[in-house]
Amino acid sequence: MRRAPRPGRPVPIDHQTVTHLTEFVQTRRGVEAYIEMPTTLTQTTVLLVAYDGEWTRRRVPSPEWARSFAKHMEIPGYDAAVVGYPQRMRDYNHRQKLQARRKLADET
């Protein structure tokens, strides 16, 4: 059984994570990176948010790695603790919940 990395310690980045993040940026418009700093409970993560609010989050080795990724992909990178999260992300989550409820209601 593999142990999970301890919070706050860098995690190695795997090919699947890099591929997922890269494909998200390349297949969506207006993507921005929100870098979430490590805490005692969580590791560093990068949250990518597209123009329509669709988002994805992945653990990354460090804030520096996330900034470097954003720079390499030529997208804006922000410290999430400083700027917060965009309203379009919350709006997207709300729309997804409404669609799921409608689908469930249609099935019954």
MARBA-3410 file (N, C-alpha, C, O; in Angstrom, 1 decimal):
108
0.8,-1.2,0.0,0.0,0.0,0.0,0.9,1.2,0.0,1.8,1.4,0.8 ~ 0.6,2.1,-0.9,1.4,3.4,-1.1,0.9,4.4,-0.1,-0.3,4.7,0.0 ~ 1.8,5.1,0.6,1.4,6.2,1.5,1.2,7.5,0.7,1.9,7.7,-0.3 ~ 0.2,8.2,1.1,0.0,9.5,0.5,1.1,10.5,0.9,1.6,10.4,2.1 ~ 1.6,11.4,0.1,2.6,12.3,0.5,2.1,13.2,1.6,0.9,13.5,1.7
2.9,13.6,2.5,2.5,14.5,3.6,2.2,15.9,3.1,2.8,16.4,2.2 ~ 1.1,16.5,3.7,0.7,17.8,3.2,1.9,18.8,3.4,2.7,18.6,4.4 ~ 2.0,19.7,2.6,3.1,20.7,2.7,4.4,20.3,2.1,5.3,21.2,1.9 ~ 4.5,19.1,1.7,5.8,18.6,1.1,5.6,18.5,-0.4,4.5,18.1,-0.8 ~ 6.6,18.8,-1.2,6.4,18.7,-2.6,6.1,17.3,-3.1,6.6,16.3,-2.5
5.3,17.2,-4.1,4.9,15.9,-4.6,5.5,15.9,-6.0,5.6,16.9,-6.7 ~ 6.0,14.7,-6.4,6.5,14.6,-7.8,5.3,14.8,-8.8,4.2,14.4,-8.5 ~ 5.6,15.4,-9.9,4.6,15.6,-10.9,4.6,14.4,-11.9,5.7,14.0,-12.3 ~ 3.5,13.9,-12.2,3.4,12.8,-13.1,3.0,13.2,-14.5,2.4,14.3,-14.6 ~ 3.3,12.4,-15.5,3.0,12.8,-16.9,1.5,13.0,-17.1,1.1,13.9,-17.8
0.6,12.2,-16.4,-0.8,12.4,-16.6,-1.3,13.8,-16.1,-2.1,14.4,-16.8 ~ -0.7,14.2,-15.0,-1.1,15.6,-14.5,-0.7,16.7,-15.5,-1.5,17.5,-15.8 ~ 0.5,16.6,-16.0,1.0,17.6,-16.9,0.2,17.6,-18.2,-0.2,18.6,-18.7 ~ -0.1,16.4,-18.7,-0.9,16.2,-19.9,-2.3,16.8,-19.7,-2.8,17.5,-20.5 ~ -2.9,16.5,-18.5,-4.3,17.0,-18.3,-4.3,18.5,-18.2,-5.1,19.2,-18.9
-3.4,19.1,-17.5,-3.3,20.6,-17.4,-3.1,21.2,-18.7,-3.7,22.2,-19.1 ~ -2.1,20.7,-19.5,-1.8,21.2,-20.8,-3.0,21.1,-21.7,-3.3,22.1,-22.4 ~ -3.6,20.0,-21.8,-4.8,19.8,-22.6,-5.9,20.7,-22.2,-6.7,21.3,-23.1 ~ -6.1,21.0,-21.0,-7.2,21.9,-20.5,-6.9,23.3,-21.1,-7.8,23.9,-21.6 ~ -5.7,23.7,-20.9,-5.3,25.1,-21.5,-5.5,25.1,-23.0,-6.0,26.1,-23.5
-5.0,24.1,-23.7,-5.0,24.1,-25.1,-6.4,24.0,-25.7,-6.6,24.3,-26.9 ~ -7.4,23.4,-25.0,-8.7,23.1,-25.6,-9.8,24.1,-25.1,-11.0,23.9,-25.4 ~ -9.4,25.1,-24.3,-10.4,26.0,-23.8,-9.9,27.5,-24.0,-8.7,27.7,-24.0 ~ -10.8,28.4,-24.0,-10.5,29.8,-24.2,-10.4,30.5,-22.8,-11.0,30.1,-21.8 ~ -9.5,31.5,-22.8,-9.4,32.4,-21.6,-9.0,31.7,-20.3,-9.5,32.1,-19.3
-8.2,30.7,-20.3,-7.8,30.0,-19.1,-6.9,30.9,-18.3,-5.9,31.5,-18.8 ~ -7.1,30.9,-17.0,-6.2,31.5,-16.0,-5.9,30.5,-14.9,-6.6,29.6,-14.7 ~ -4.7,30.7,-14.4,-4.2,29.7,-13.3,-4.3,30.4,-12.0,-3.9,31.6,-11.8 ~ -4.9,29.7,-11.0,-5.0,30.2,-9.6,-4.1,29.2,-8.8,-4.4,28.1,-8.7 ~ -3.1,29.8,-8.2,-2.1,28.9,-7.5,-2.5,28.9,-6.0,-2.6,30.0,-5.4
-2.8,27.7,-5.5,-3.2,27.5,-4.1,-2.0,27.0,-3.3,-1.5,25.9,-3.5 ~ -1.6,27.9,-2.4,-0.4,27.6,-1.6,-0.6,26.4,-0.6,-1.8,26.1,-0.3 ~ 0.4,25.7,-0.3,0.3,24.5,0.6,-0.1,25.0,2.0,0.2,26.1,2.5 ~ -0.9,24.1,2.7,-1.3,24.4,4.1,-0.8,23.1,4.9,-0.2,22.2,4.3 ~ -1.2,23.1,6.1,-0.8,21.9,6.9,-1.7,20.7,6.5,-1.3,19.6,6.8
-2.8,21.0,5.8,-3.7,19.9,5.4,-3.6,19.5,3.9,-3.9,18.4,3.5 ~ -3.1,20.5,3.1,-3.1,20.3,1.6,-1.8,20.6,1.0,-1.0,21.4,1.6 ~ -1.6,20.0,-0.1,-0.3,20.3,-0.9,-0.6,21.5,-1.8,-1.8,21.9,-2.0 ~ 0.4,22.0,-2.5,0.2,23.0,-3.5,-0.7,22.5,-4.6,-0.5,21.4,-5.1 ~ -1.6,23.3,-5.0,-2.4,22.9,-6.2,-2.5,24.1,-7.2,-2.3,25.2,-6.8
-2.8,23.8,-8.4,-3.1,24.8,-9.4,-4.5,24.6,-9.9,-4.9,23.5,-10.2 ~ -5.3,25.6,-9.9,-6.7,25.6,-10.3,-6.7,26.4,-11.7,-6.3,27.6,-11.7 ~ -7.1,25.7,-12.7,-7.2,26.3,-14.0,-8.7,26.6,-14.3,-9.6,25.8,-14.1 ~ -9.0,27.9,-14.6,-10.4,28.3,-14.8,-10.5,28.9,-16.3,-9.8,29.8,-16.6 ~ -11.4,28.3,-17.1,-11.7,28.8,-18.4,-12.6,30.0,-18.4,-13.2,30.3,-17.4
-12.8,30.6,-19.6,-13.6,31.8,-19.7,-15.1,31.6,-19.2,-15.7,32.5,-18.7 ~ -15.6,30.4,-19.4,-17.0,30.1,-19.1,-17.1,29.6,-17.6,-18.2,29.2,-17.2 ~ -16.0,29.5,-16.9,-16.1,29.0,-15.5,-15.7,27.6,-15.3,-15.5,27.1,-14.2 ~ -15.6,26.8,-16.4,-15.2,25.4,-16.3,-13.8,25.4,-15.6,-13.0,26.2,-16.0 ~ -13.6,24.4,-14.8,-12.3,24.4,-14.0,-11.8,23.0,-13.8,-12.5,22.0,-13.9
-10.5,23.0,-13.5,-9.9,21.7,-13.1,-8.8,22.1,-12.0,-8.2,23.2,-12.1 ~ -8.6,21.2,-11.1,-7.6,21.4,-10.1,-6.7,20.2,-10.0,-7.2,19.0,-10.0 ~ -5.4,20.4,-9.8,-4.4,19.3,-9.7,-3.4,19.7,-8.7,-3.0,20.8,-8.6 ~ -2.9,18.7,-8.0,-1.7,18.9,-7.1,-0.5,19.1,-7.9,-0.3,18.4,-9.0 ~ 0.4,20.0,-7.5,1.6,20.2,-8.2,2.8,20.3,-7.2,2.5,20.4,-6.0
4.0,20.1,-7.7,5.1,20.1,-6.7,5.3,21.3,-5.9,5.7,21.2,-4.7 ~ 5.1,22.5,-6.4,5.4,23.7,-5.7,4.7,24.9,-6.3,4.3,24.8,-7.5 ~ 4.6,26.0,-5.6,4.0,27.2,-6.2,4.9,27.7,-7.4,4.4,28.2,-8.4 ~ 6.2,27.5,-7.3,7.1,27.9,-8.4,6.8,27.1,-9.6,6.9,27.6,-10.7 ~ 6.5,25.8,-9.5,6.2,24.9,-10.6,4.9,25.5,-11.3,4.9,25.5,-12.5
3.9,25.8,-10.5,2.7,26.3,-11.0,2.9,27.6,-11.8,2.3,27.8,-12.9 ~ 3.7,28.5,-11.2,4.0,29.8,-11.9,4.7,29.5,-13.2,4.4,30.2,-14.2 ~ 5.7,28.6,-13.2,6.4,28.3,-14.4,5.5,27.7,-15.4,5.6,28.0,-16.6 ~ 4.6,26.8,-15.0,3.6,26.2,-16.0,2.8,27.3,-16.6,2.6,27.3,-17.8 ~ 2.3,28.2,-15.8,1.4,29.3,-16.3,2.2,30.2,-17.3,1.7,30.5,-18.4
3.4,30.5,-17.0,4.3,31.3,-17.9,4.6,30.5,-19.2,4.5,31.1,-20.3 ~ 4.9,29.2,-19.1,5.2,28.4,-20.3,3.9,28.3,-21.2,4.1,28.4,-22.4 ~ 2.7,28.2,-20.6,1.5,28.1,-21.3,1.0,29.5,-21.8,0.0,29.6,-22.5 ~ 1.7,30.6,-21.3,1.3,31.9,-21.7,-0.1,32.3,-21.2,-0.9,32.9,-22.0 ~ -0.4,31.9,-20.0,-1.7,32.3,-19.3,-1.4,33.1,-18.1,-0.3,32.9,-17.5
-2.3,33.9,-17.6,-2.1,34.6,-16.4,-2.1,33.6,-15.2,-2.8,32.6,-15.2 ~ -1.2,33.9,-14.2,-1.2,33.1,-13.0,-1.3,34.0,-11.8,-0.7,35.1,-11.7 ~ -2.2,33.6,-10.9,-2.5,34.4,-9.7,-2.4,33.6,-8.4,-2.5,32.4,-8.4 ~ -2.1,34.3,-7.3,-2.1,33.7,-6.0,-3.5,33.7,-5.5,-4.1,34.8,-5.3 ~ -4.1,32.5,-5.4,-5.6,32.5,-5.1,-5.9,33.1,-3.7,-7.0,33.6,-3.5
-4.9,33.0,-2.8,-5.2,33.6,-1.5,-5.2,35.2,-1.5,-5.8,35.8,-0.7 ~ -4.6,35.7,-2.5,-4.6,37.2,-2.7,-5.8,37.7,-3.5,-6.5,38.6,-3.1 ~ -6.0,37.1,-4.6,-7.1,37.6,-5.5,-8.4,36.9,-5.4,-9.4,37.4,-5.9 ~ -8.5,35.7,-4.7,-9.7,35.0,-4.6,-10.0,34.2,-5.9,-9.2,34.1,-6.8 ~ -11.2,33.7,-6.0,-11.6,32.9,-7.1,-12.6,33.7,-8.0,-13.4,34.5,-7.4
-12.6,33.5,-9.3,-13.5,34.2,-10.1,-14.9,33.8,-10.0,-15.2,32.7,-9.8 ~ -15.8,34.8,-10.1,-17.2,34.6,-10.0,-17.7,33.6,-11.0,-18.6,32.8,-10.8 ~ -17.1,33.6,-12.2,-17.5,32.7,-13.3,-17.4,31.3,-12.9,-18.1,30.4,-13.4 ~ -16.4,31.0,-12.0,-16.3,29.6,-11.5,-17.5,29.2,-10.7,-18.0,28.1,-10.8 ~ -17.9,30.1,-9.8,-19.0,29.8,-8.9,-20.3,29.7,-9.8,-21.2,28.9,-9.5
-20.4,30.6,-10.8,-21.6,30.5,-11.7,-21.6,29.2,-12.4,-22.7,28.6,-12.6 ~ -20.5,28.7,-12.9,-20.4,27.4,-13.6,-20.8,26.3,-12.7,-21.6,25.5,-13.1 ~ -20.3,26.3,-11.4,-20.7,25.3,-10.5,-22.2,25.3,-10.2,-22.9,24.2,-10.2 ~ -22.8,26.5,-10.1,-24.2,26.6,-9.9,-25.0,26.1,-11.1,-26.0,25.3,-11.0 ~ -24.6,26.4,-12.3,-25.2,25.9,-13.6,-25.1,24.4,-13.6,-26.1,23.7,-14.0
-24.0,23.8,-13.2,-23.9,22.3,-13.3,-24.8,21.7,-12.3,-25.4,20.6,-12.6 ~ -25.0,22.3,-11.1,-26.0,21.7,-10.1,-27.4,21.8,-10.7,-28.1,20.8,-10.5 ~ -27.7,22.9,-11.3,-29.1,23.0,-11.9,-29.3,22.0,-13.0,-30.4,21.4,-13.0 ~ -28.3,21.8,-13.8,-28.5,20.8,-14.9,-28.6,19.4,-14.4,-29.4,18.6,-14.9 ~ -27.9,19.1,-13.3,-27.9,17.8,-12.7,-29.3,17.5,-12.1,-29.9,16.4,-12.2
-29.9,18.6,-11.4,-31.2,18.4,-10.9,-32.3,18.3,-11.9,-33.2,17.4,-11.8 ~ -32.1,19.0,-13.0,-33.1,18.9,-14.1,-33.1,17.5,-14.7,-34.1,16.9,-15.0 ~ -31.9,17.0,-14.9,-31.7,15.7,-15.5,-32.3,14.6,-14.6,-33.0,13.7,-15.1 ~ -32.1,14.7,-13.3,-32.7,13.8,-12.4,-34.2,13.9,-12.4,-34.9,12.9,-12.3 ~ -34.7,15.1,-12.4,-36.2,15.3,-12.5,-36.8,14.7,-13.8,-37.9,14.1,-13.7
-36.0,14.8,-14.9,-36.5,14.3,-16.2,-36.5,12.8,-16.2,-37.3,12.2,-16.8 ~ -35.6,12.2,-15.4,-35.5,10.7,-15.4,-36.6,10.1,-14.5,-36.9,8.9,-14.6 ~ -37.2,10.9,-13.6,-38.2,10.3,-12.7,-39.6,10.5,-13.3,-40.6,10.1,-12.6
END
